[in-house]
Amino acid sequence: MDKTGKHSPPASFGLQHHELPQRPMWQIVMVASIAAGVQFGWALQLSLLTPYVQLIGVPHVWSSFIWLCGPISGMVVQPVVGYYSDKCTSSFGRRRPFIAAGAFLVGVAVFFIGYAADIGVSTGDQMGAQHKPRAIAIFVVGFWILDVANNTLQGPCRAFIADLSGSNSRKIQTGNALYSFFMGVGNVLGYAAGSYSHLYKFVPFTKTDACEVYCANLKTCFFISIALLATVTILALSLVHEDRYVPEHNEESKSGKQMVFFAEMFRALKGLSKSMWILLLVTCLNWIAWFPFLLYDTDWMGKEVYGGTVGEGTLYNRGVRAGALGLMLNSVVSGLVSLFIERMSRWSGGVKRVWGGVNFLLAASLGMTVLVTKLAESTRQYTTLPDGTRTALPPNVGVKAGALGIFAILGAPLAVTFSVPCALASIFSNDSGAGQGLSLGVLNLAIVIPQMFVSVLSGPWDALFGGGNLPAFVVGGVAAAISGIFALCMLPSPAPDELSKVSGGTMH
């Protein structure tokens, strides 16, 4: 807040924004709609790619290492792009060049991922081999480009919305809410596409000798993703114009003395308040809890719940599709709950009670994965095929309902995780006089570092206990419980009115 009591647009990593004129609401809607295309791709990553990497020959114990790209690019690419987009003097605008570049890179990445198996076979991989090293290499390159591209898109999109809102705090709040809404739309569409097993029939050329049904479905889903992203991005960038950014004279005179982004980040870490350090600790533990499930949720459905084996029969693929349906339910619940977080904080007596409470719900839900797995194993039935092979049947209705119920229930703590930490970081930075951009950049470290930790250790940890996903889920449940205790006992709690002023609606 400034001295007049009005909310100023957040500074991005120490660079103050110029006073910008307000734009019509339809322009904010157009830019916010890009989130649907971005999140459609993220939903496909979360639901389909971990099983896919195992199908092309990456062992389960190593598949988590591929996911290191997300945390690394989130820690480096997004804040750096945001920092330099503030200073961009292109005639195309400050934000639009980065948004266009990100969308183009998504298209390149989707080509590499979708055609990894085909390119691998054409360059020397054996058709029926269990391990396809060339396909794996092409997939990893595409996967890393995709994560870099998505992180290149998201920061400038949010900054563009703030630019279009000028200094009108109500429009900033509405823009953030619209961005969250379109994220939910993209999630639901992405998970729905991932759960449909015959999507490839609409694009029959996607199925090849090297790319069977599951691979063809993935390829088709990514084609839809790039078509959606290209449509909303082209419309937004064509209809919503930016004026060329011209730095003020005092900014130009100081440009040679400005510290680079990482130096500013280091300085911000040294000056953090006690409240901010506690917030970082709770957030770090919270993401240690979340990331194993986000990484292996559909794999858990295919292996533990459905009893399938990667690359053998259709049972595993049916489980993965059921997991994608569960993620769609999760997104619906998350979107609905996000509309009531402020009311929940008022009713419970403080936002830290809401966050602490849902962390215990997260811990209980991760613990329930063990119960559902044991029930699936104890009630599993088998049949004998005509060739004499004994194969498992899908789980009964009760087990399916229990597994999908876990996905749906987890939508509530996920909504809080996506909104409350960012809002608290904004409040604590206001109290200490720190820049909003720097504070949110520091908070991002508490999100991506745990993801790197889980990506490196979850595969070997699961292998140490005989394989499967439950060991990582149990560790996540313990971390969630500890995070809930720290949130309730140590985290300062701002007034609900103060939270609603800075949160800008739901933040994802």
C-alpha positions in Angstrom: 0.0 0.0 0.0 1.2 3.5 -0.7 0.9 6.5 1.7 -2.6 7.4 0.3 -3.9 4.0 1.3 -4.2 2.8 -2.3 -2.7 -0.4 -3.5 0.2 0.0 -5.9 1.0 -2.6 -8.6 3.6 -5.0 -7.3 7.2 -4.3 -8.3 8.9 -7.0 -10.2 12.3 -7.9 -8.7 13.1 -4.4 -7.6 12.1 -2.5 -10.7 9.3 -0.1 -10.2 6.5 0.0 -12.8 5.4 3.2 -14.5 1.9 4.4 -14.0 0.0 2.7 -16.8 -3.5 3.6 -18.1 -6.2 1.1 -17.4 -7.5 -1.0 -20.3 -10.9 -2.4 -20.9 -11.8 -5.6 -19.1 -12.1 -7.6 -22.3 -8.4 -7.2 -22.9 -7.6 -8.6 -19.4 -9.9 -11.5 -20.2 -8.0 -12.2 -23.5 -4.6 -12.2 -21.8 -5.9 -14.3 -18.8 -7.2 -16.9 -21.3 -3.6 -17.8 -22.2 -3.5 -19.6 -18.9 -6.0 -22.2 -20.3 -3.5 -23.2 -23.0 -0.6 -23.3 -20.6 -2.4 -25.3 -18.0 -3.7 -27.8 -20.6 -0.1 -28.7 -21.3 0.8 -28.9 -17.5 -2.2 -31.2 -16.9 -1.0 -33.6 -19.7 2.5 -33.5 -18.1 1.3 -34.4 -14.7 -1.1 -37.2 -15.8 0.5 -38.9 -18.8 4.3 -38.3 -19.0 5.6 -40.3 -16.0 3.9 -43.5 -17.4 5.1 -42.6 -20.9 8.8 -42.3 -20.0 8.5 -45.8 -18.5 7.0 -47.1 -21.7 10.0 -45.9 -23.8 12.3 -47.7 -21.3 13.2 -45.3 -18.5 13.1 -47.4 -15.2 10.8 -46.1 -12.5 13.8 -45.5 -10.2 15.2 -43.0 -12.7 12.0 -41.4 -14.1 11.8 -38.9 -11.3 15.1 -37.4 -12.4 13.5 -36.2 -15.6 11.2 -34.1 -13.6 14.1 -32.1 -12.2 13.6 -29.8 -15.2 10.4 -28.3 -13.7 12.0 -27.1 -10.4 15.2 -26.0 -12.1 13.4 -24.0 -14.8 11.0 -22.6 -12.2 13.9 -21.5 -10.1 15.9 -19.9 -13.0 13.8 -19.2 -16.0 10.6 -17.7 -14.6 12.2 -15.0 -12.3 14.9 -14.1 -14.9 12.3 -13.7 -17.7 10.1 -11.6 -15.4 13.0 -9.4 -14.4 14.1 -8.8 -18.0 10.6 -8.4 -19.4 10.3 -5.4 -17.1 13.2 -3.8 -18.9 12.4 -4.8 -22.5 12.2 -1.9 -24.9 11.0 -3.8 -28.0 8.5 -2.1 -30.3 6.4 -5.2 -29.8 6.0 -4.4 -26.1 7.6 -5.6 -22.9 5.6 -8.7 -22.3 4.4 -9.9 -25.7 7.8 -10.9 -27.1 8.3 -13.3 -24.2 4.8 -14.7 -24.5 5.2 -15.3 -28.2 8.6 -16.9 -27.7 7.2 -19.2 -25.0 4.3 -20.3 -27.2 6.7 -21.1 -30.1 9.0 -23.1 -27.8 6.0 -25.1 -26.6 5.3 -26.1 -30.2 8.9 -27.3 -30.7 8.8 -29.2 -27.4 5.5 -31.0 -28.3 7.0 -32.2 -31.6 10.0 -33.7 -29.8 7.9 -35.4 -27.1 5.2 -36.7 -29.3 7.5 -38.1 -32.0 10.2 -39.3 -29.6 9.4 -43.0 -30.2 9.1 -42.5 -34.0 12.4 -40.5 -34.3 14.1 -43.0 -32.0 13.2 -46.0 -34.2 14.1 -44.2 -37.4 17.5 -43.4 -36.0 18.4 -46.8 -34.8 16.2 -48.0 -31.8 15.0 -51.5 -32.0 11.2 -51.7 -32.6 10.3 -54.0 -29.7 13.2 -53.3 -27.4 12.5 -52.6 -23.8 14.9 -49.7 -23.7 15.0 -47.1 -26.5 18.0 -44.9 -25.8 17.5 -42.5 -28.7 13.8 -42.1 -28.0 14.7 -41.3 -24.4 17.2 -38.7 -25.4 14.8 -37.0 -27.8 12.0 -37.1 -25.1 14.3 -35.5 -22.4 15.3 -32.7 -24.8 11.6 -32.0 -25.6 10.6 -32.3 -22.0 13.1 -29.7 -20.8 12.2 -27.3 -23.6 8.5 -27.7 -22.7 9.2 -26.8 -19.0 11.4 -23.8 -20.0 8.7 -22.7 -22.5 5.9 -22.9 -19.9 7.9 -21.0 -17.4 8.7 -18.4 -20.0 5.0 -17.9 -20.7 3.6 -17.7 -17.2 5.5 -14.8 -15.6 5.0 -12.3 -18.5 1.3 -13.2 -18.7 0.7 -12.3 -15.0 2.8 -9.1 -15.4 0.8 -8.2 -18.6 -2.4 -8.5 -16.6 -1.0 -6.2 -13.9 0.1 -3.7 -16.6 -3.4 -3.7 -18.2 -5.0 -3.1 -14.8 -3.0 0.1 -14.2 -3.2 1.1 -10.5 -6.8 -0.2 -10.1 -6.6 -2.8 -7.3 -10.1 -4.1 -8.1 -9.0 -4.9 -11.7 -5.8 -6.5 -10.5 -7.9 -8.7 -8.2 -10.3 -9.5 -11.0 -7.5 -10.3 -13.4 -5.9 -12.7 -11.0 -9.2 -14.4 -10.4 -9.7 -14.7 -14.2 -6.2 -16.2 -14.6 -7.1 -18.8 -11.9 -10.4 -19.5 -13.6 -8.7 -20.2 -17.0 -6.1 -22.3 -15.2 -9.0 -24.4 -13.9 -10.5 -24.6 -17.4 -7.2 -25.8 -18.8 -6.8 -28.4 -16.1 -10.2 -29.9 -16.6 -9.8 -30.0 -20.4 -6.3 -31.5 -20.1 -7.2 -34.2 -17.6 -10.4 -35.0 -19.6 -8.4 -35.4 -22.8 -5.8 -37.6 -20.9 -8.6 -39.9 -19.5 -10.1 -40.6 -23.0 -8.6 -43.7 -24.5 -9.7 -43.4 -28.1 -8.7 -39.8 -28.8 -6.1 -40.9 -31.3 -8.9 -42.2 -33.7 -9.7 -38.6 -34.5 -6.1 -38.1 -35.8 -5.4 -41.6 -37.1 -1.9 -40.8 -38.4 -0.6 -40.5 -34.9 -0.6 -44.3 -34.5 2.4 -45.9 -36.1 4.4 -49.1 -35.7 6.8 -47.3 -33.2 4.0 -45.4 -31.5 1.2 -47.6 -30.2 -2.2 -46.6 -28.7 -1.0 -45.0 -25.5 1.7 -43.1 -27.3 -0.7 -42.0 -30.1 -3.2 -40.7 -27.5 -0.4 -38.7 -25.9 0.6 -37.3 -29.3 -3.0 -36.4 -30.1 -3.4 -34.7 -26.7 -0.4 -32.5 -27.3 -1.6 -31.6 -30.8 -4.8 -30.3 -29.1 -2.7 -28.5 -26.5 -0.7 -26.6 -29.0 -3.8 -25.8 -31.1 -5.5 -24.3 -28.0 -2.4 -22.4 -26.9 -1.7 -21.1 -30.4 -5.3 -19.9 -30.7 -5.6 -18.0 -27.5 -2.1 -16.6 -27.7 -2.5 -15.3 -31.3 -5.9 -13.8 -30.4 -4.5 -12.1 -27.3 -1.3 -10.8 -28.8 -3.2 -9.6 -31.9 -6.0 -7.8 -30.1 -4.2 -6.5 -27.0 -1.5 -4.0 -27.9 1.4 -2.7 -25.8 3.1 0.6 -26.0 6.8 0.6 -26.4 8.5 0.9 -23.0 10.8 3.9 -22.7 12.8 4.0 -19.4 12.8 7.2 -17.5 16.0 9.3 -17.4 16.8 8.3 -13.8 16.4 4.6 -14.7 18.8 5.0 -17.7 21.4 6.7 -15.6 21.3 3.9 -13.0 21.2 1.0 -15.4 24.9 0.4 -15.3 24.9 0.2 -11.5 21.9 -2.1 -11.1 22.7 -5.4 -9.5 21.8 -8.5 -11.6 18.9 -10.5 -10.6 20.7 -13.2 -8.6 22.6 -10.6 -6.6 19.3 -9.0 -5.7 17.8 -12.3 -4.7 20.8 -13.0 -2.4 20.4 -9.6 -0.8 16.7 -10.3 -0.3 17.5 -13.6 1.5 19.9 -11.8 3.9 17.2 -9.3 4.9 14.2 -11.7 5.4 12.0 -11.1 8.4 11.4 -13.9 10.9 7.8 -14.2 9.6 9.1 -14.8 6.1 11.5 -17.4 7.2 8.7 -19.3 8.9 6.6 -19.0 5.8 9.4 -20.5 3.7 9.8 -23.4 6.1 6.1 -24.2 6.1 6.0 -23.9 2.3 9.1 -26.1 1.9 7.6 -28.9 4.0 4.3 -28.5 2.2 5.9 -29.1 -1.2 7.9 -32.1 0.1 4.4 -33.5 0.9 2.8 -32.5 -2.4 5.4 -33.4 -5.0 5.5 -37.2 -4.7 1.8 -37.4 -5.3 1.9 -34.9 -8.2 4.7 -36.9 -9.7 3.4 -40.4 -9.3 -0.4 -40.1 -8.9 -1.4 -41.7 -12.3 1.4 -44.2 -12.0 0.0 -45.2 -8.6 -3.4 -45.8 -10.2 -2.0 -47.9 -12.9 0.3 -50.0 -10.7 -1.0 -50.2 -7.2 -4.7 -49.7 -7.7 -5.3 -51.4 -11.0 -2.4 -54.0 -10.6 -1.0 -53.3 -14.1 2.5 -53.5 -15.3 4.1 -50.9 -17.6 4.2 -52.0 -21.2 2.3 -55.2 -20.5 -1.4 -55.4 -21.5 -4.0 -52.7 -21.2 -4.6 -52.7 -17.4 -1.9 -50.2 -16.6 -3.1 -47.8 -19.3 -6.7 -48.1 -17.9 -5.4 -47.2 -14.5 -3.5 -44.2 -15.9 -6.7 -43.0 -17.6 -8.6 -43.4 -14.4 -5.9 -41.3 -12.7 -6.4 -38.6 -15.3 -10.1 -38.6 -14.4 -9.2 -38.3 -10.7 -7.0 -35.3 -11.5 -10.0 -33.7 -13.4 -12.1 -34.2 -10.3 -9.3 -32.7 -8.2 -9.2 -29.6 -10.4 -13.0 -29.1 -10.1 -12.9 -29.3 -6.3 -9.8 -27.1 -6.2 -11.6 -24.4 -8.3 -14.7 -24.5 -6.2 -12.7 -24.4 -2.9 -10.6 -21.5 -4.1 -13.7 -19.3 -4.2 -14.3 -19.8 -0.5 -10.8 -19.5 1.0 -11.4 -16.0 2.4 -14.6 -17.1 4.0 -12.9 -20.1 5.5 -10.2 -17.9 7.0 -12.9 -15.7 8.6 -14.9 -18.6 9.9 -11.8 -20.4 11.3 -10.2 -17.3 12.9 -7.2 -16.9 10.7 -5.6 -18.0 7.5 -2.9 -20.0 9.3 -5.6 -22.2 10.8 -7.0 -22.9 7.3 -3.5 -23.8 6.0 -2.7 -25.9 9.0 -6.0 -27.7 8.8 -5.8 -28.6 5.2 -2.2 -29.8 5.7 -3.6 -32.4 8.1 -6.2 -33.3 5.5 -3.3 -33.7 3.0 -1.5 -36.0 5.4 -4.6 -38.1 6.1 -5.3 -38.4 2.3 -1.7 -39.5 1.5 -2.0 -42.0 4.3 -5.3 -43.3 2.8 -3.4 -44.2 -0.4 -1.8 -47.1 1.7 -5.3 -48.3 2.7 -6.7 -48.1 -0.8 -3.6 -50.0 -2.1 -4.0 -52.8 0.4 -7.7 -53.1 -0.3 -7.0 -53.3 -4.0 -4.4 -56.1 -3.4 -6.7 -58.1 -1.1 -9.7 -57.9 -3.3 -8.0 -58.3 -6.7 -9.4 -61.0 -8.9 -7.7 -62.8 -11.8 -8.8 -64.5 -15.0 -7.1 -67.0 -17.3 -6.8 -66.0 -20.9 -7.3 -68.5 -23.7 -3.5 -68.9 -24.1 -3.3 -69.9 -20.4 -1.9 -66.6 -19.2 -3.2 -65.5 -15.8 -4.0 -61.8 -15.7 -5.5 -59.4 -13.1 -8.9 -57.8 -13.5 -9.7 -54.2 -12.8 -10.4 -53.3 -9.2 -13.9 -53.4 -7.8 -16.2 -50.3 -7.6 -15.4 -49.6 -4.0 -11.6 -49.5 -4.6 -12.1 -47.3 -7.6 -14.4 -44.9 -5.7 -11.9 -44.8 -2.8 -9.0 -43.9 -5.1 -11.0 -41.3 -7.0 -12.2 -39.9 -3.7 -8.6 -39.3 -2.6 -8.0 -37.3 -5.8 -11.1 -35.2 -5.2 -10.5 -34.5 -1.5 -6.9 -33.4 -2.3 -8.4 -30.6 -4.4 -9.2 -28.7 -1.2 -5.6 -28.5 0.2 -4.3 -27.9 -3.3 -6.4 -24.7 -3.6 -5.1 -23.4 -0.4 -1.5 -24.3 -1.3 -1.8 -22.4 -4.6 -3.2 -19.2 -2.9 -2.3 -18.7 0.8 1.5 -18.8 0.6 1.7 -16.2 -2.1 -0.8 -13.9 -0.3 1.2 -14.2 3.0 4.4 -13.4 1.2 2.8 -10.3 -0.2 1.6 -9.3 3.3 5.0 -9.9 5.0 6.8 -8.0 2.3 4.4 -5.0 2.8 5.1 -5.1 6.5 8.9 -5.2 6.0 9.0 -2.7 3.1 10.5 -5.3 0.7 9.6 -5.5 -3.0 6.7 -7.7 -3.9 8.5 -9.3 -6.8 11.6 -10.2 -4.8 9.5 -11.6 -2.0 7.6 -13.9 -4.4 10.8 -14.8 -6.1 12.2 -15.9 -2.7 9.0 -17.9 -2.0 9.5 -19.6 -5.3 12.8 -21.0 -4.0 10.9 -22.7 -1.1 8.7 -24.4 -3.8 11.2 -25.6 -6.3 14.0 -26.7 -4.0 11.8 -29.3 -2.3 10.7 -30.5 -5.8 14.4 -31.0 -6.7 14.9 -32.9 -3.5 11.9 -35.2 -4.1 12.8 -35.7 -7.8 16.3 -36.9 -6.8 15.4 -39.1 -3.9 11.9 -40.4 -4.4 12.9 -43.1 -7.1 15.8 -44.6 -5.0 13.7 -44.3 -1.9 10.9 -46.3 -3.5 13.4 -48.9 -4.8 14.9 -49.3 -1.4 11.5 -50.4 0.0 10.8 -52.8 -2.9 9.5 -50.5 -5.6 6.1 -48.9 -6.0 5.0 -45.4 -5.0 3.8 -45.8 -1.4 7.1 -45.1 0.4 7.3 -41.6 -1.2 3.6 -41.0 -0.4 4.2 -41.9 3.3 7.2 -39.5 3.5 4.9 -36.9 1.9 2.2 -37.5 4.6 4.7 -37.1 7.4 6.0 -33.8 5.9 2.4 -32.6 5.5 1.6 -33.3 9.2 4.8 -31.4 10.3 3.9 -28.6 8.0 0.5 -28.3 9.5 1.9 -28.2 13.1 4.4 -25.5 12.2 1.6 -23.5 10.4 -0.6 -23.6 13.5 2.1 -23.1 16.1 4.7 -20.8 14.5 3.2 -18.9 11.5 2.0 -15.3 12.2 -1.6 -14.9 11.1 -2.7 -11.6 9.5 -6.3 -10.5 9.7 -8.7 -11.9 7.1 -9.3 -8.3 5.8 -5.6 -7.8 5.2 -5.4 -11.1 3.4 -8.2 -10.3 1.0 -6.6 -6.9 0.1 -3.4 -8.4 -1.2 -4.3 -11.8 -2.4 -5.8 -10.5 -5.6 -8.4 -13.4 -5.6 -7.2 -16.9 -6.0 -3.5 -17.3 -6.9 -2.3 -20.4 -8.8 
